[in-house]
């Protein structure tokens, strides 16, 4: 494994590269840092050089005093990829990571050969009648967190995104350590705000994008609706993966197998 810190304007970004083959960048959501998808990465390193990283605000990367916009998160990924390669890469974006990927697809299309956008948390994708309600939903979750902390908010976050406790057995333990608690804090306090304020025009985007969703994610929840609307906007089919919103961490064996299948089909 190659682990390093990339120094960039205003931040240090921690990243890891494991495996050999074409570059595959995994941009995780929530409190997920470079190690959150270890069980998935373990099942991909024979075929891909897998890049994972700590988003700005998480773990070993710089934690700013204020928040970071989704566009700024995407600029961090742009700089990381420019540091590692001059060739287009495959990107698997999960939730906020998918929203970051959509910005990269528009602003730096030369860096992406393919973006798999799994349930982007992007209210701007929704019909205008739905946007305000889901933005308010996220703002209310922030308020709930500020009043009662993670124990008060985590159940509602899971319900809002359609996350269940169903998971494969034998996964690497991921206890809620002080570091993960700090990551949750930054994510809910600041990245929720970034998601609510985010906007993007996909018209003219020339990057190949595959909208994706978890098989068990309820069709009515916010993130699944965003994925469905992205597919409609692009005039393509929604690709399903095992598990729900967090299928890459809850069902890594099945998710890796499905990802390989999707990438083979995508050519």
C-alpha positions, 0 to 999 in steps of 0.5 A: 500500500502507498499512503501519503499526504498531498499538500494543496492550497489550504489543506493537506489531503491524506490518501492511499493507493492499493493494488495494481491495474487501472486506477479506480477512485472510491469517494466515500460518503458520511464519516467514511475516510480512506479505511472505511471501504477496506472490505470492498477494496480487499476484493478489488486490488487484484484488478485495480489500483484503488485510490481512497482518501480522507475527505477534507474535514475527516481523519488525517486530512485538514479539518477547516474551521468552516465548512467545505462546499461540494465544489471544493471537495471536487477540486480536492479530488481533481488535484489528487488525481492530477498528482497521481496520473495524467490518464482518465480514471474510473470513479465510484462515488457513494452518496456525497462522493457521487455528488462530488463526482458529478462536479468533477465530471462537469468541471474536469471531464478529462480526468474521468473515463467513467463515473458510477454515481451511487445515490448522490445526495444532490437535491438539485437533481430533483423536480423543483416541487421536491427540492425544498422539502428534502433540503428542509429534511437535511436542515432538520437533521442538523438541528436534531444533531445539534440538540441531542448529538449523534445518538439522537440523530443517527436513527433518523439519518438512517431512516432518511437515507433508507439504511438498514442493519442488514449486512454480510458476515465477517466484516472488519469491525468499524467501531465508533471511535473518537475519530469516527465521532469527530468525522460524523460531527464534521459531516453533519454540521458542515457537509449537510450544509454543503449539500443543501447549498449545492447546485450544478448544471449537467447540460453539456457534460461529456463524461460517461455517468452510470447512475446507481442505487442499492437494491434494498433502498426504498424507492421513495427516500431522498437518495434513491430519488436523486439516483432515479432523477439522474438516470432520467436526466441522462436518458439511461437505466438505473444500475442496481447494486447489492445492499442499500445506500451503504451497500459498498460497506455492508455487502462488500463481497456482493458489491465487488462482484457486481462492480466487476460485472458492471465495469466489464459490461461498460467496457 
